[in-house]
């Protein structure tokens, strides 16, 4: 897909990956409707680009009113939006039994239900375009259920299933659905407990700019699905075929994960890298 002259809706635009992707989309020739919750942050993002190339929309996508506001703001745009990139989400690092039930419900709603409803609302518009794409920025944890991230993993598994089903549901239309999964990414949104766990486990951590470049490449190529990083790519495939092997590998890490996931280790709800709404 050639992005020159296209209008792209980007949620989570003020996040680590979101802001990097916004800049790269503009460089590729697109106009970006940058969606987030903080007007001042979005305006700073717009001010960094040529006038009119980034259109900030402050909206809480977890609410029906926020989604309605976004739909209202894009109605008169020319050209009409033909690409949606869902780069917002929320995560929580900690043991499930110690998580606040209301926070868990809100996490699943923001990560899965809200994207589903937004896609549903935008589909009529996208089906009228000669070519269109809906892109979910997922996670390695959408293919590998990881201890300490039970609610987040479940929501990302659901998002992956949603986009897989939609791709098959619309296989004979001009709208393509893409699920693109980054691995751990270095941004200011990561809490100390997650950073400490990544160091302790020796987890490779990517730069937000590099992840954004890979996402842009996949959007242009039209990749239906892509897992970024090695060995995460291998483990994601292996978990789908022989999950018991991944079970054994991750069990060795369980004491370390539990130690970092306890409330005293600064485990808390966080908005991770690409996942700032």
Protein Blocks (a to p, Z undefined) as FASTA:
>chain_A
ZZehpacddehklmmklmmmmmmmmmnopacddddfblklmmmmmmmpcehkaccddddf
kbmklmmmmmmmmmmgccddfbdcdfbdcddeddfklpcfklmmmmmmmmmmmmmmmmmm
mmmmmmmpmbdcddddddfklmbccehilmmmmmmmmmmmmmmmmmmmmmmbcbdcdddd
ddddddfklcfklmmmmmmnopacddfklmmmmmmmmmmnopabdcedjfklmmmmmmmm
mmmlmmmmmmmmmmmmmmmmpmklopacddehjlcZZ
